[in-house]
Amino acid sequence: MKKALCLVLSLMLVLSLAACGSKQESKNGKLIVGFDAEFPPFGFIDESGNYDGFDLAMAQEVCKRLGWEYEAVAIDWDSKDAELSSGNINCIWNGFTYTGRENDYTWSDPYVDNSIVLVVKADSGIGSKADLAGKSVMAQAGSSAVDALDADETGFAASLKEVVQLPDYNMGFLELDQGTVDALAVDLGVAMAQINQKAGAYVILDEAVSTEQYAIGFLKGNTELRDAVNEQLLAIAQDGTMLKIAEQYVDEGVVIDSLCLIK
């Protein structure tokens, strides 16, 4: 009786392990991209209600070349780490800043040179960082703009009245329009997207807050997934596909000169 029970238990264990292995293998053939749906041109919702963006288009191209399933999951940007560690997503690919976070994730090669710039209303009379002394600046919660302002050693951040953190930049631009904040500290591509949509409404100040690079972030230690995706990322950069994709999003705010992998 004991032998029979042991055999049953052993069989159950083997079947369980096989099922787990099968599940893991299927997950390895699927890229689940966590992105901010309010972050054009890298991720946004188009006029038809579909997820779109430069980074999502590249992710789809990578999956096509690997023969993988692709899924885009809109996340609260401030909760990106929890989404990644829980397995709800298996990468963060959406204008995700590598600089300053090098040891927090397993990264692809950087593919975009970015600047955190200051955007003001065109008729605000604000022409420099010095003009923002005593005023309010908005930045997205959990963003590299917040990190850059926290790390500022020039005295600019200390001169501000406050840094207002909001969930997304669409909300920030509404606050800017209403005069609730005086400026936005925002990624260059996002700034260009808004400027292209509302010609003459906003200007970018000449002095940037910081410079950085974008890369794809994977759970720390997940080198297998990173290596597979990174190989194709480099391939689409080298064969001209990345440039062709970027050209489709110039009107949305992509800056071609910022694509560091094709230089």
N, C-alpha and C positions, 0 to 999 in steps of 0.2 A: 504493500500500500504506500509506504514511504517512498519507494523507488518510483512508483507511478506518479506520485505527487511531484517529486523532484523533476521528472521528465516533463510534466505539464508546465511547471514553473520555468524550466529552462527554455522550453519552446516559446512560452509567452515573452520571455526576456529577449530572445532572438528576434521575434516578430516585432517587438517594441523598438529594438535598436534599428532594425531594417526600416521601419516606418520613419523614425527620426532621421536616418540617413537620407531617405527619399525626400523628406521635407526640406532638409538642408540643401540637397542637390537642386531642387526646384527653385529654392530661394537664390541660389548662386546664379541661376539663369534669369534673374529678374532684377532690374534696377529700379528701386523705389526712391524717387527723387523728392526730398523735402525742399519746398520753396515758399517764398513770400509772394502771394498773389497780388500784392499792392506795391510791387517793386519793378516797374518798367524801366528799361527795356529788357531786363533779365528774366522777369517773371510777372505775368499779369493775366487778367481775364479780358479776352477780346470782345468785340461787339456782338458776337454770336453766343457769348457766354462760355467759350472754351478757354482752357488754359493755354497760354502762349508765352513766347519770350525767347530771347537769344539763347539763354542757357538751356532752356527746355528743348529747343530745336537741336542743339548740339547733343544733348542727352539722347534724344530719339535717334539721331544719326549713329551714335556709338552703339546703341542697342541693336539697330538694324545690322550693323557690321558684325556684331557678336552673335546675332541670332537670338537675342534675349527679348523677354517681355519688358515693356516700359510702363511705368506708372508714375504720375506726378501727384504729390500729396501737398495741398496747401496747408501750411502750418502757421501758428503764432510764432513769430520770429524769436521772441523772448523765451520760448519753450523748446527751441531747436535741439538742445542737448538731451532733454528728456525724451523727445521723439526718436532721436538717434539711438540712445542707450536702450530704449524699450523695444527696438526693432520695428517700430511703425514705419520708419524709413531706413534705408541703408546707405544713404549719402545726403549731403547738403550741397546743393548745386544751384546757387542763385545769387551771384554777386557776393560770394562769401569771402571775407577778408582773411588771407593767410598771414599777413604781416602782424606780428605780435601774438599770434596764436600757434606758432610753429610746433609747440610741444603738446598742444591740447587735442590734436586729431592726427590721423594718418592722412597725408595730403597727396594730391596729384601735383604735377608740375604747375606753377602759376601760369595763367594764360592771358590775364589782363592787368595792365598797369592802371591804377585808379588814383584819383585824388578826392579827398573830402573837401568840398568847396562850400562857400557861403553864398546863399541865394537870398536876395532881397527884392522887394517890389521895385519896379523901374522908376516909380515916382516917389520913392521913399526919401531921397536926398542922402542916402547912405552910400558912400563911395569907397570906404576902406574898413578894415578890421577895427581901426581906432575909433571910427564913428559908432561902433556898436557898444562902446563902454556904457555901462549902466542900463543896457537893453536886454531883452529876452531872446534867446536862441533855442530853436527846437531841434531835437535829434531823436531818431527812432530808438526806442528801448531795446537794449541788447545789441546795439549796432556798434560798428567800429568807429562811428562818429562820436558816440559817447565815450568810447575808450580813448580816442584821440584828445577829446576835451579834458578828460580826467588826467591824461598824461602830459598835458600842455605845460611847458616850462617857460614860455615866452611872456607870460603875464596876461595873455589874451583872455583865457577862460576866467581868470581871477577878476578881470575887469567887468565881466558881465553881471547883469542883475540876477539872472537865473538861466539854467539850462532846463527846458521843458521836455520831458521824455513822453512820447506818445507811441501807440502801437504801430502806426504806419505813416508813410510820408504823404499819402493822399489826405489824411487828416491834418497833417502838418501844413500842407499848402492851403487848406481851407482856413486854418488858423492865421496863416500869413495874410491871406486875402482880407480877413476880418479885422486884422490889426491886433490880434491877441498876442502874437509873437512878432518880433521885428526881423528875424532872419531864420533860415534853416541851414544847419550843418548837414550836408547830404552828399552822397556819392555823385561824381560827375555825370555818369550816364543817366541817373534819375533826374538830375537837374536839367539835362539836355532834353529829356522826354517831356518835361513840363514846359520848357521854353518853346519847344517845337509845337506843342498843343495850343499854347496861348502866346502867340507872337506879340512881343512888345510888353508883356505883363511883368516879366522878371528879368533880372540881370545877375550874373555871377561876378562876385568881387575878384579882383586880380590875385589877391593873396589866398592861397589854399591853407586849410587847417593842417593837413598832413598828406603824405603820399603813401601808397600801399599797393598790394597786389591781390588779385583774386585767384583762388584755386578751388578744387573740389575737395570737400572734407568728408572723410570716412571715420567710422569708429576707430579709436586708437588701437592699433594692433591688427586691423583688418587689411593686411598688405595684399592678400590674394585678390580681393575685389578691387582694391586700388590699382594694382598692377595691370589687371585686365582692362579696366576703364582707361587708365593712363596711356597704355599702348595705343589705343584707338584715338585718344585725344591728340596725341602727337602725330598720328597718321593723318587726321583730318586737317591739322595745321599745315603739315608738309605738302599735302596734295592739293591744297587750294580750297578745300571744302569749307573750312572755317571762315575764310574770307567771303565766300559766296553766301554763307548763312548770315554773316555779319551785315553784308550789303543789303539784305532784306529788312534789317532792323535799324538802319541809319535814321530813318524818319522817326523811329521810336526813341532814339537817343544813343544808340551805339556809336562810339567814337573809334573809327577804324585804326587810327594811329595808336590806340591804346592796346592793341592786340600784340602782346609781347612775344608770343610763340611764332608769329609769322614774320617777325622783323629779321 
